[in-house]
């Protein structure tokens, strides 16, 4: 049961911070420090609040934004990968495919055909 009001507020702040800064180099230490929370407590509270661990949550935000950019823009995939916080394009492509089941270029093609 996730009921500690103060922790809830801090995790809510952390989620907002992630949503605003997903394009930067983020990790759990950076975010837990940002909200002045012990790393272990943050990890536990974050999972209780969001239903997923920090890494998967950040991945979900980044891939969601990448999907939007692939659908709505003609930007190069390398540029999109950097815009959503991946320094390494190959890592982005591998992550995208593991989450979505298709490569970013296939995803874009499928979305264009669907329109």
NORZIWO-V646287 format. One record per pair of residues at least 12 apart in sequence whose C-alpha atoms are under 10 Angstrom apart, sorted by the first residue. I is the first residue (numbers start at 0). J is the second residue. D is the distance in Angstrom with one decimal. If there is no record, write none. Layout:
i: (I	I)
j: (J	J)
d: (D	D)
//
This chain:
i: (0	0	1	1	1	1	1	1	2	2	2	3	6	6	6	6	6	6	6	7	7	7	7	8	9	9	9	9	9	9	9	9	10	10	10	10	10	10	10	10	10	10	10	10	11	11	11	11	12	12	12	13	13	13	13	13	13	13	13	13	13	13	14	14	14	14	14	14	14	16	16	16	17	17	17	17	17	17	18	18	18	20	20	20	21	21	21	21	21	21	21	21	21	22	22	22	22	22	22	22	22	22	22	22	23	23	23	23	23	23	24	24	24	24	25	25	25	26	26	26	27	27	27	27	27	27	27	27	28	28	30	31	41	57	58	58	58	58	58	58	58	59	59	60	61	61	61	61	61	61	61	62	62	62	62	62	62	62	62	62	62	63	63	63	63	64	64	64	64	65	65	65	65	65	65	65	65	65	66	66	66	66	66	66	66	67	67	68	68	68	68	69	69	69	69	69	69	69	69	70	70	70	70	70	70	70	71	71	71	72	73	75	76	76	76	76	76	76	77	77	77	79	79	80	80	80	91	92)
j: (47	48	43	44	45	46	47	48	44	47	48	44	34	36	40	41	44	45	48	44	45	47	48	34	31	33	34	35	36	41	44	45	30	31	34	36	41	42	44	45	46	47	48	49	34	45	48	49	30	33	34	27	29	30	31	32	33	34	35	36	41	45	30	45	48	49	53	56	57	30	33	34	30	53	56	57	60	61	57	60	61	57	83	84	57	58	60	61	64	82	83	84	85	57	60	61	64	80	81	82	83	84	85	86	81	82	83	84	85	86	83	84	85	86	54	57	84	53	54	57	39	41	42	45	52	53	54	57	41	42	53	45	53	84	83	84	85	91	94	95	98	95	98	83	80	82	83	84	85	91	95	80	83	84	91	94	95	96	98	99	103	83	95	98	99	79	80	82	83	79	80	81	82	83	84	91	95	103	79	95	99	103	106	107	110	79	107	80	82	83	107	103	104	105	106	107	108	110	111	106	107	108	109	110	111	114	107	110	111	107	107	104	88	91	92	103	104	107	89	91	92	91	103	92	95	103	103	104)
d: (7.9	9.6	9.9	7.5	9.8	9.8	6.2	6.9	9.9	9.8	9.6	9.3	9.7	8.4	8.9	8.2	7.0	9.0	9.4	7.7	8.7	9.5	7.2	9.4	8.9	9.4	5.9	8.2	7.8	8.8	9.3	9.3	9.5	8.8	7.8	9.1	7.5	9.7	7.1	6.0	9.6	9.7	7.1	8.8	9.6	8.9	8.2	9.3	9.4	9.0	6.9	9.7	10.0	6.2	7.4	9.6	7.6	6.4	9.9	9.9	9.4	8.5	8.9	8.7	9.6	8.6	9.7	9.1	9.3	7.5	8.4	9.0	7.6	9.8	9.1	7.2	8.3	9.8	8.5	7.1	8.9	10.0	9.2	8.6	6.9	8.9	7.2	6.4	9.4	9.0	6.5	6.0	9.5	9.9	9.6	7.5	9.6	9.1	7.4	5.7	4.5	3.8	7.6	9.6	9.0	8.5	7.8	5.2	8.4	9.3	9.9	6.5	8.2	8.5	9.6	8.4	8.3	8.1	7.8	8.7	9.8	8.3	7.7	9.8	9.8	6.6	7.9	9.6	9.2	9.6	9.6	9.6	9.4	9.7	9.6	9.6	10.0	9.8	8.2	9.0	8.8	9.7	8.4	8.6	8.9	9.0	5.3	7.0	8.5	9.5	9.3	9.1	7.6	9.8	8.7	8.3	6.4	9.9	7.9	8.6	9.8	9.2	9.6	10.0	9.9	8.9	9.8	9.0	6.7	6.3	7.1	9.7	8.2	6.3	9.7	9.6	8.5	8.4	9.3	9.0	9.3	7.9	7.8	8.0	9.5	10.0	9.6	9.9	9.3	9.4	9.2	7.3	8.1	10.0	7.6	5.4	9.1	8.4	9.5	8.3	5.9	8.9	9.4	6.3	7.3	9.9	9.2	9.5	9.6	9.5	9.2	9.4	8.0	9.3	8.7	7.1	7.5	9.8	8.9	8.8	9.2	9.3	9.7	8.1	9.6	9.6	9.0	9.2)
//
